[in-house]
């Protein structure tokens, strides 16, 4: 007897959890779409239907009954794009999978903006210096530049580093997927073993990598080559594919990172 009651109780709990999960996934699908406003309207109609029944408002109840009766067909028509999207995700097995978090979406946008702008500047030999904050804070260096605090886009980055632009001289610093400041001064490395062919941007990138765990990207205005510094090391001649892989390893926390840099390119030494 006790066993049957326990199984009945457990079944109800599982049933409630499954319904809750399905409702949650449906909300994540319609979130950010016009369906959100439609759901609010349906909630108002259901509330009016309940109140009309509670207070015996016959005319209102008659109208609400009509709305509810034909509402199912109306919902199918109105929510057709969202329903199609849900069915497509179900067919791909993604409806109940874990979706990307807002932080992951922001990181992906940052990677796309950096990749696009760096490729553009490298082809045209536009010098650039971009430092991405990690665990070690870079507020001291941000204070030396001009506050921007803008969402990162390739157009914004390109316009900052265009020659003779007001903010092109110095480094851009990125914090938590936000372009915090431009025209920032980074400490120059005093390492005597740095190649003599490297200019001020490269020395600044190496210098900041010696005192922070930031990842810094340099575009040479002489050759158009892209270099990357981190942990007091500089890796040069990074191609587009290796650059993207490096940015993913740095910015996407759910991507398996390599224990050491294996991006290829020519290492200074």
C-alpha positions in Angstrom: 0.0 0.0 0.0 2.8 2.4 1.0 4.7 1.5 -2.2 1.7 2.4 -4.4 1.3 5.7 -2.7 5.0 6.5 -3.0 4.9 5.6 -6.8 1.8 7.8 -7.2 3.4 10.7 -5.4 6.7 10.3 -7.3 4.7 10.2 -10.6 3.0 13.5 -9.8 6.3 15.1 -8.9 7.9 14.0 -12.2 4.8 15.2 -14.1 5.0 18.6 -12.5 8.7 18.9 -13.2 8.3 17.9 -16.9 5.5 20.4 -17.4 7.6 23.1 -15.8 10.6 22.3 -17.9 8.5 22.3 -21.1 7.0 25.6 -20.2 10.4 27.1 -19.5 11.8 25.9 -22.8 8.8 27.4 -24.6 9.4 30.7 -22.9 13.1 30.7 -23.9 11.9 30.1 -27.5 9.5 33.1 -27.6 11.6 35.4 -25.5 12.8 38.4 -27.6 10.0 37.9 -30.2 6.7 39.5 -30.8 5.1 36.5 -29.1 5.9 37.9 -25.7 3.4 40.7 -26.2 0.8 38.3 -27.6 1.2 36.1 -24.5 0.5 39.2 -22.3 -2.7 39.9 -24.3 -3.8 36.3 -23.9 -3.2 36.5 -20.2 -5.4 39.6 -20.0 -8.2 37.7 -21.9 -8.0 34.7 -19.6 -8.1 37.0 -16.5 -11.2 38.7 -17.9 -12.8 35.3 -18.7 -12.1 34.1 -15.1 -13.5 37.4 -13.5 -16.6 37.3 -15.7 -17.3 33.7 -14.5 -16.6 34.6 -10.9 -18.9 37.6 -10.8 -21.6 36.2 -13.2 -21.2 38.9 -15.8 -23.2 37.0 -18.4 -22.6 39.3 -21.5 -18.9 39.4 -20.8 -18.8 35.7 -20.1 -20.5 35.0 -23.4 -17.9 37.1 -25.3 -15.0 35.5 -23.4 -16.4 32.0 -24.1 -16.3 32.8 -27.8 -12.8 34.2 -27.6 -11.6 31.1 -25.7 -13.4 28.7 -28.0 -11.9 30.1 -31.2 -8.7 31.2 -29.5 -6.9 28.0 -30.2 -7.2 28.4 -33.9 -6.2 32.1 -33.6 -3.1 31.1 -31.5 -2.0 28.6 -34.2 -2.2 31.3 -36.9 -0.7 34.1 -34.8 2.2 32.0 -33.4 2.9 30.3 -36.7 6.6 31.5 -37.0 7.3 30.6 -33.4 5.7 27.2 -33.7 7.6 26.5 -36.9 10.8 27.4 -35.1 10.1 25.1 -32.2 9.3 22.2 -34.5 12.5 22.8 -36.4 14.5 22.8 -33.2 12.7 19.6 -32.1 13.6 18.0 -35.4 17.3 18.9 -34.9 17.1 17.7 -31.3 17.8 21.2 -29.9 14.5 22.0 -28.3 15.5 20.6 -24.9 19.2 21.1 -25.3 21.1 23.8 -23.4 21.1 27.1 -25.2 23.8 29.6 -25.1 24.0 31.9 -22.1 23.9 35.7 -22.6 27.6 35.8 -21.7 28.4 33.2 -24.4 26.3 35.2 -26.9 28.3 38.4 -26.0 31.6 36.5 -26.3 30.6 35.2 -29.8 29.7 38.7 -30.9 33.0 40.0 -29.6 34.9 37.2 -31.5 33.0 38.0 -34.7 33.7 41.8 -34.4 37.4 41.3 -33.6 38.0 38.7 -36.4 36.3 40.9 -39.0 38.0 44.2 -38.0 41.4 42.6 -37.6 41.2 41.0 -41.0 40.1 44.3 -42.5 43.0 46.3 -40.9 45.6 43.6 -41.6 44.8 43.7 -45.4 45.1 47.5 -45.4 48.0 47.6 -43.0 46.2 49.7 -40.5 48.1 49.6 -37.2 46.1 48.4 -34.2 46.6 47.4 -30.6 43.8 45.7 -28.7 44.1 44.3 -25.2 41.5 41.9 -23.6 41.3 41.9 -19.9 41.3 38.6 -18.1 41.7 38.1 -14.3 44.1 40.9 -13.7 42.4 44.2 -13.6 43.4 46.9 -16.1 41.7 49.9 -14.6 45.0 51.7 -14.2 45.6 51.6 -18.0 42.0 52.4 -18.8 42.3 55.7 -16.9 45.1 56.8 -19.2 42.8 56.7 -22.2 39.5 58.0 -23.3 36.4 56.2 -21.9 34.2 54.7 -24.5 32.1 52.0 -22.8 30.4 50.8 -26.0 29.2 47.6 -27.4 31.9 46.1 -29.6 31.5 46.1 -33.3 33.9 45.8 -36.2 32.9 49.2 -37.6 33.7 50.9 -34.2 37.1 49.2 -34.0 38.0 50.0 -37.6 37.0 53.7 -37.1 39.1 54.0 -34.0 42.3 52.8 -35.6 41.9 54.6 -39.0 45.0 56.8 -39.4 44.7 60.3 -38.1 41.5 59.5 -36.2 41.4 61.1 -32.7 41.8 57.8 -30.8 44.0 55.8 -33.2 47.2 56.4 -31.2 47.2 53.9 -28.2 45.5 50.7 -27.2 41.8 49.7 -27.0 41.0 47.8 -23.8 38.1 45.3 -23.7 36.5 44.4 -20.4 33.7 41.8 -20.1 32.9 42.1 -23.8 32.6 45.9 -23.6 35.0 48.3 -25.3 35.9 50.3 -22.1 38.5 52.8 -23.4 40.6 53.8 -26.4 43.9 55.6 -26.8 45.2 53.9 -23.7 48.9 53.8 -22.8 50.4 50.4 -22.0 53.8 49.8 -20.3 56.7 49.2 -22.7 58.7 46.1 -22.2 62.4 46.6 -21.3 63.3 43.0 -22.3 66.6 43.4 -24.2 66.0 40.2 -26.1 63.1 41.5 -28.1 63.7 41.6 -31.8 64.8 45.0 -33.0 62.3 44.8 -35.9 59.4 45.1 -33.5 58.0 48.6 -33.0 56.3 50.5 -30.1 53.0 48.6 -30.4 54.7 45.2 -30.1 56.8 46.4 -27.2 53.7 47.8 -25.4 51.8 44.5 -26.0 54.7 42.5 -24.6 55.0 44.9 -21.7 51.4 44.6 -20.6 51.6 40.8 -21.0 54.5 40.8 -18.5 52.4 42.5 -15.7 48.9 41.2 -16.5 47.3 38.0 -17.9 45.6 40.0 -20.6 45.6 38.8 -24.2 46.8 41.5 -26.6 46.5 41.6 -30.4 48.7 43.7 -32.6 48.3 44.6 -36.3 51.6 45.9 -37.8 51.2 48.9 -40.0 54.4 48.0 -41.7 53.6 44.5 -42.8 49.9 43.9 -41.9 50.9 40.9 -39.9 48.9 40.0 -36.8 50.7 39.1 -33.6 49.4 38.1 -30.2 51.0 38.4 -26.7 50.2 36.7 -23.5 52.2 35.6 -20.4 55.3 37.5 -21.6 55.3 35.7 -24.9 54.7 37.0 -28.4 53.4 34.9 -31.3 53.7 36.4 -34.7 52.2 35.9 -38.2 48.9 34.6 -36.9 46.5 33.7 -39.7 42.7 34.2 -39.6 41.9 30.6 -38.6 44.4 30.5 -35.8 43.3 34.0 -34.6 39.7 32.9 -34.4 40.7 29.7 -32.5 42.8 31.8 -30.1 39.9 34.2 -29.4 37.5 31.3 -28.8 39.9 29.7 -26.3 40.2 33.0 -24.5 36.7 34.3 -24.5 34.4 31.2 -24.6 34.6 29.6 -21.2 32.8 26.5 -22.4 35.4 25.8 -25.1 38.1 23.4 -24.1 41.3 25.4 -23.8 44.7 24.0 -24.6 47.2 23.7 -21.8 49.7 25.6 -23.8 49.5 27.9 -26.8 49.5 25.8 -30.0 48.3 28.4 -32.4 51.2 28.2 -34.7 52.9 31.2 -36.1 56.4 32.4 -35.5 57.4 32.8 -31.9 59.8 35.5 -31.0 63.0 34.4 -29.4 
